[in-house]
């Protein structure tokens, strides 16, 4: 017998950045006194508990541990690398049954079970759709701009394949168009659904023009639109060839009751509306996720981090923060070039050189000693007082929000982009893989709050110290960089106003809570 009117189950993709997004959502929902269960691998749940041990955020959340399935040595990547995620899906697929069983158990204790899941888990948890009193909402870890751009490419490829299959089988006829229509009329249900969805995608250049029409600082909308989409990479180059089938499945499944994204309408309202229309279901822009709670978690109970102590001694906007996230791998040679570029720029910096940066392919790091970072000889001594190299966890959001931080050299993971924009910090973009090249184009060409360090077209080339030096100098010491900071701060103010009571984002969040509890 149901004892609760609503129970929420959160099912994350078990990777650091994705876990963080779903954990922010979990805290937000549970703050409304809604029973919430966080269902993930045991070690991932433990990480979240440790990270939040000095806060009240976990007290309202019930963690449900999943035992990792048995795997062979070669069935799981050494590191959870975005480029390996499609192979990793086979590993995660074994979690489908225990997740479904847990959701069935929860559904018996509530009139309505709300399942919020990372969209990468769509195929893994497909059986939960059969639970009669469950409603499902997928969470996308990328911006609407990137999602639309990827879908557009997948759609075009799928349409080309269908067209070739159709016309290769056509007899010699006078009216191929009529025959094609007859063929499509006989398509199986899922192909018909997919075709209808694909046909609703508008022309991408027209969409871009609509977006740029709302940007007052752009003079030639058509030219900017063309430049933006000319710079977008091929989706298979970023995600691998399996992405087409993955996205096609996600579109065809289309059984969830709504979707939401780590974005806000101040950044990309037109693209959010487009996706909502195409998907024909509610799409909530609940971002920035790290600002979901009105009283964000503070580190006041922790000792002052050394990075913040360093920033307290610096001038306003004088320090560039350098971080490539938790999964990025740089070669030994590239680490050295980055060090020299930062040194020669003569600007102050905080560089997070974490474990991921030294776990490199063996062919790239002969002589690399486990547990050591071999920076150029004498580097740290020469930059002492001007630059910091940090090898452990840092409070990234607090660093970006500090008045002394004036720039961010980033791989352009969307979490990092949202944190940077919300704090009014421009970005030197250095995309590595997956959605990052699209995010970089969005930051530099659409929002105009960043400059590229490396273009995606040159991704196989070593980024030299001279290129890095020039990018840092441009962002931190020129009028061009100052203008980017002004635009970034303007966006930051809009976002902060929007998430405040009465603001657009605040109202949208209230609408979401109302939707899942009614």
Secondary structure, 3 states (H helix, E strand, C coil): CCCEEEEEEEECCCCHHHHHHHHHHHHHHHCCCCEEEEEEEHHHHHHHHHHCCCCCCCCCEEEEEECCCCCCCCCCCCCCCHHHHHHHHHHHHHHHHHHHHHHHHHHCCEEEEEEEEEHHHCCCCHHHHHCCCEEEEEEECCCHHHHHHHHHHHHHHHHHHHHHHHHHCCCCCCCHHHHHHHHHHCCCHHHHHHHHHHHCCCCHHHHHHHHHHCCCCCCCHHHHHHHHHHHCCCHHHHHCCCHHHHHHHHHHHCCCCEEEECCCHHHHHHHHHHHHHHHCCEEEECCCHHHCCCCCCCCCCCCCCHHHHHHHCCCCCCEEEEECCCCCCCCHHHHHHHHHHHHHHCCEEEEECCHHHHCCCHHHCCCCCCCCCCCCCCHHHHCCCCEEEECCCCCHHHHHCCCCEEEEEECCCHHHHHHHHHCCCCEEECCCCCCHHHHHHHHHHHCCCEEECCCHHHCCCCCCHHHHHHHHHHHHHCHHHHHHHHHHHHHHHHHHHHHCCCCHHHHHHHHHHHHHHC
